[in-house]
């Protein structure tokens, strides 16, 4: 049941990204270009996502469980691990340079654009390299 609901949620997310135009890197880069021709549409998409997800997060914070009953733990609000800050910085740099974040990039694979395929391939290599590095550090 969880896999089916996950599939439905993923498909809904992907369709929403396509409908909102968030699979178009030019639209993302226009949002980040506050000194040029700024396009606020990404902010509206983000606000909509927050409005939809806020009740589920409130429930999870209150009960410690997801809507499907899976146990959830939330990070400590007073301490941010360095790897979280480094990861967020790398994500932001990659997003700003390419106009893609992982979700829209995976959805955009359906377009068959070589640049998108290369982006997702590099994303996967980075993910595997980070996992390998973390395993090496944990082994010490």
N, C-alpha and C positions, 0 to 999 in steps of 0.2 A: 504494500500500500504506500509506504514511504517513497519507493522508487517511482511509482506512478504519479504521486503528487509532486515529486521533484521534477519529473519530466514536464508535467503541466505547468509548473511554476517557471521552469527554464524556457519553455516555448512561449509562454506569456511575456516573459522578460524580453526574449529575442524579438517577438513581434512588436512590442512596445518600443524597442530601440529602433527598429526599422521605421515604424510609423512616425516617431518623433524626429527622425533624421539624425539620430546620434551615431549612426554607422558612417556618416559622412565626416571625414577628418577636417574638411574645410569649415564645417559648422563649429566644430570644437575649437579649432584654431581661431576662428572669428570671436568666439566667446572669450578666449584668453587674450585677445588683442584689444585691451581696454583703451589704448591710446589711438587706435585706428578705427576701423569700421566694426564696432562692437556689436555682437549678436547675443542678446540675453536669453535665447531659447533654452540653452543648457541649464540655466538657473531655474527656469520654470519646470523642466523635467526633474531636476533634483528636488525641488520643493514638492512636486507631486509624489515622488518616491518616498520622501519623508512622511508625507501625510498618510500614505497607504501603509507604510511599515510601522509607524509610531505605535498604533494600538497593539500590534503583535510584540514589539519590543517591551512595551509597558507590562504586558501579560507575562512575558518571559522573565523580566526583572523581578516581578512580584512573586512568581511561582518557582523560578529556577528551572523551568521547563518550556520547551517550544509548544506550539499549538498541537503538534503531533505527539507530545509527551517525552521528547528527547531531552535529557538533562543538559542545561546550558550554564556555563560560568562566564561571568563578565570580568574584564580586566580591572586591575586596581586603578583608580582615577588619580592617585597621587604620584605614581611612579611610572614613567615611560621607559621601557628597556631601550638601550641604544640601538639594537637591531630593528625595533619598530620605527624609530626616527630615521634611520638610514634607509630602510625599506620605503617609507613614505616619501622621502626625498628622491630616491631613485624612480619611484613610480611617477611622481610629479614631473621630473625631468623628462622621462620617456614619453609621458602623455603630452607634455608641451612641445616636444620635438616632433612627434609623429602624428599627433591628433587622435591617437587610438589608446583606449585602455582595454584590458583583456576581454571583457564581456562583448563590447561592440566589435572587437577584432575577430573573435570567434564567429559571431553572427555574420560578419562581412566576408568570411571565407566562401560563402555561397556565391559571391560576386565573381570569384575566380581570378581576381586581380593578383598578379605576381607579387606586388609590394605587400599585400595583406598576408599572403601565404608566407613570405619571408619574415614579416613581423611576428606572426604566430610561431613560426619555427624558432626564431631567436628567443621569443618569450619562453617556449618550452625548454630550450637549452639553458637559459638563465635559471629557470625553475629547478631543473635537474642539477645544475651546478650549485645552486644555493642549498639544495637538499644534501648533496654530497658533502659540501663544506660543513654544514651543520652536523652531519653525522661524524665527520672527522674531529670537529671541535668537541662534540659530546664524548667521543672515545678517549679524549685526553684526561 
